[in-house]
Amino acid sequence: MLLTYFNPSLFGRRVVALPVSEKWFEITVWGGILLINAYAMGTLYEHKEKHFRELRNTYHGILMILSQFISKDKYTQNHSYRVSIYATTIAAQMGLSAEKLEDIRAAALLHDLGKLDVSREILYKAARL
């Protein structure tokens, strides 16, 4: 941009040159606009990241609450949590991405979700299902 102001003949078109004081005024105005734009974009990015972190924390909390609902008795208490630790450890050893690790952790926490709809008598009866 500065190049076009100070060397208008380089760009082939005949440009009417402004006096130096007007050129600096326009450059200052454009610079101010760019600074305001950069500040606004940075602020929006920070807000987006903050809300994303809050959403991620809420998601993790809901997963943990659901996994606790799934663990109805003392024998399966923290079972889903232990499965999630084992599954993510194995997936990490396989070299999967962080996004895939998070998906595997969520799936492991919820892997017994179907047990919520089955009555306690059926789940814990002595005979075969």
C-alpha positions in Angstrom: 0.0 0.0 0.0 2.8 2.4 0.9 4.5 1.5 -2.4 1.4 2.7 -4.4 1.3 6.0 -2.6 5.0 6.9 -3.0 5.6 5.3 -6.4 2.4 5.6 -8.4 4.2 5.2 -11.8 5.2 1.6 -10.9 1.6 0.4 -11.4 1.1 1.6 -15.0 -1.9 3.8 -14.4 -1.5 7.5 -14.2 -2.4 8.3 -10.6 -2.9 11.8 -9.4 -0.4 12.2 -6.7 -1.6 13.6 -3.4 0.4 16.1 -1.4 2.6 14.3 1.2 0.5 15.5 4.2 -2.7 14.0 2.6 -0.9 10.8 1.9 0.2 10.4 5.5 -3.3 11.2 6.7 -4.8 8.5 4.5 -2.1 6.0 5.6 -2.8 6.9 9.2 -6.6 6.4 8.7 -6.1 3.1 7.0 -3.7 2.0 9.7 -6.2 2.9 12.4 -8.9 1.0 10.6 -6.6 -2.1 10.4 -5.7 -1.8 14.1 -9.4 -1.6 15.1 -10.2 -4.6 12.9 -7.3 -6.6 14.3 -8.4 -5.8 17.9 -12.0 -6.8 17.1 -11.0 -10.0 15.5 -8.7 -10.9 18.5 -11.5 -10.1 21.0 -13.9 -12.3 19.0 -11.4 -15.1 18.9 -10.8 -14.9 22.6 -14.6 -15.0 23.3 -15.0 -18.0 21.0 -12.2 -19.9 22.7 -13.6 -19.1 26.2 -17.0 -20.4 25.2 -15.5 -23.5 23.5 -13.6 -24.3 26.7 -16.8 -23.9 28.8 -18.7 -26.1 26.4 -16.0 -28.8 26.5 -16.0 -28.7 30.3 -19.8 -29.1 30.3 -19.6 -32.0 27.9 -17.1 -33.8 30.1 -19.2 -33.2 33.1 -22.3 -34.6 31.4 -20.3 -37.7 30.3 -19.2 -38.3 33.9 -22.7 -37.9 35.2 -24.1 -40.3 32.7 -21.4 -42.9 33.4 -22.3 -42.6 37.1 -26.0 -43.2 36.3 -25.0 -46.3 34.3 -23.1 -47.7 37.3 -26.1 -48.7 39.4 -24.4 -51.0 41.9 -21.2 -51.4 43.8 -19.9 -54.1 41.5 -19.9 -51.9 38.4 -19.1 -48.6 40.2 -16.5 -46.7 38.2 -16.4 -49.5 35.6 -17.0 -47.1 32.7 -14.3 -44.8 34.0 -11.8 -47.6 34.1 -12.8 -48.8 30.7 -12.2 -45.2 29.3 -8.8 -45.1 30.9 -7.8 -48.5 29.4 -9.3 -47.6 26.0 -7.6 -44.3 25.7 -4.3 -45.7 26.8 -4.5 -48.4 24.1 -5.6 -45.8 21.5 -2.7 -43.5 22.5 -0.2 -46.4 22.1 -1.7 -46.9 18.6 -0.8 -43.3 17.8 -4.3 -42.0 17.2 -5.0 -38.3 17.1 -6.2 -36.3 20.1 -9.6 -35.9 18.5 -9.9 -39.7 18.1 -8.7 -40.3 21.7 -11.5 -38.0 22.9 -14.1 -39.9 20.9 -12.9 -43.2 22.2 -13.0 -41.9 25.8 -16.6 -40.7 25.3 -17.6 -44.0 23.8 -16.0 -46.0 26.6 -17.7 -43.9 29.3 -21.1 -44.5 27.6 -20.6 -48.1 26.4 -23.1 -49.5 29.0 -25.8 -46.9 28.3 -28.3 -49.5 27.2 -28.3 -50.8 30.8 -30.4 -47.8 31.9 -33.4 -49.2 30.1 -33.1 -52.7 31.5 -34.7 -53.4 34.9 -32.4 -54.3 37.8 -34.1 -57.7 38.2 -33.2 -58.8 34.7 -29.6 -57.4 34.9 -28.7 -59.2 38.1 -30.7 -62.4 38.0 -28.7 -65.6 38.7 -29.7 -67.5 35.6 -28.4 -66.8 32.1 -29.9 -63.9 30.1 
